[in-house]
């Protein structure tokens, strides 16, 4: 019987490997951050359709709850305004560092970002003709370090929490054309968003 080496085929963001952050950083052209977040969702829509919707960054606030706005500055640069804990806001300019249309977009925050970050979103065909697997990997430095991360988690503004929710909302919007909410009135909906 031959020994076959076992390999960890999990995405680096969920891997138990001690070098997962380093491996993810190596995959990015301009890595910024040392806290790793990764989430994946399968969406029953064609890969190119999802890529095109995401690539128009002005669409992102429609399903990214904490993103107030994304101003597209040119083909590769954008300005982000994001809600932070306790009614604060953080801002940064981002640049696309690598892109393969229909497959992935990699980005990095530019110098002076309130929250240095970098990452990548991948779109690949799901097995069995089930649509598209959308995987996001983010590296970031939380403001105020560990304390900032704890405060952000308490206010539900921590990127790991938000990435999961945002991908779930993206799936809902792409598959049904709307995002489900528990609100029964406009006032409840506005309160739920804050």
Rosetta blueprint (number, residue, H / E / L):
1 X L
2 X L
3 X L
4 X L
5 X L
6 X L
7 X L
8 X L
9 X L
10 X L
11 X L
12 X H
13 X H
14 X H
15 X L
16 X L
17 X L
18 X L
19 X L
20 X H
21 X H
22 X H
23 X H
24 X H
25 X H
26 X H
27 X H
28 X L
29 X L
30 X L
31 X L
32 X L
33 X L
34 X L
35 X E
36 X E
37 X E
38 X E
39 X E
40 X E
41 X E
42 X E
43 X E
44 X L
45 X L
46 X L
47 X H
48 X H
49 X H
50 X H
51 X H
52 X H
53 X H
54 X H
55 X H
56 X L
57 X H
58 X H
59 X H
60 X H
61 X H
62 X H
63 X L
64 X L
65 X L
66 X L
67 X E
68 X E
69 X E
70 X E
71 X E
72 X E
73 X L
74 X L
75 X L
76 X L
77 X E
78 X E
79 X E
80 X E
81 X E
82 X E
83 X E
84 X L
85 X H
86 X H
87 X H
88 X L
89 X E
90 X E
91 X E
92 X E
93 X E
94 X E
95 X E
96 X E
97 X E
98 X E
99 X E
100 X E
101 X L
102 X L
103 X L
104 X E
105 X E
106 X E
107 X E
108 X E
109 X E
110 X L
111 X L
112 X L
113 X L
114 X L
115 X L
116 X L
117 X E
118 X E
119 X E
120 X E
121 X E
122 X E
123 X E
124 X E
125 X E
126 X L
127 X H
128 X H
129 X H
130 X L
131 X L
132 X E
133 X E
134 X E
135 X E
136 X E
137 X E
138 X E
139 X E
140 X E
141 X L
142 X L
143 X L
144 X L
145 X H
146 X H
147 X H
148 X H
149 X H
150 X H
151 X H
152 X H
153 X H
154 X H
155 X L
156 X L
157 X L
158 X L
159 X H
160 X H
161 X H
162 X H
163 X H
164 X H
165 X H
166 X H
167 X H
168 X H
169 X H
170 X H
171 X H
172 X H
173 X H
174 X H
175 X H
176 X H
177 X L
178 X L
179 X L
180 X L
181 X L
182 X L
183 X L
184 X L
185 X L
186 X H
187 X H
188 X H
189 X H
190 X H
191 X H
192 X H
193 X H
194 X L
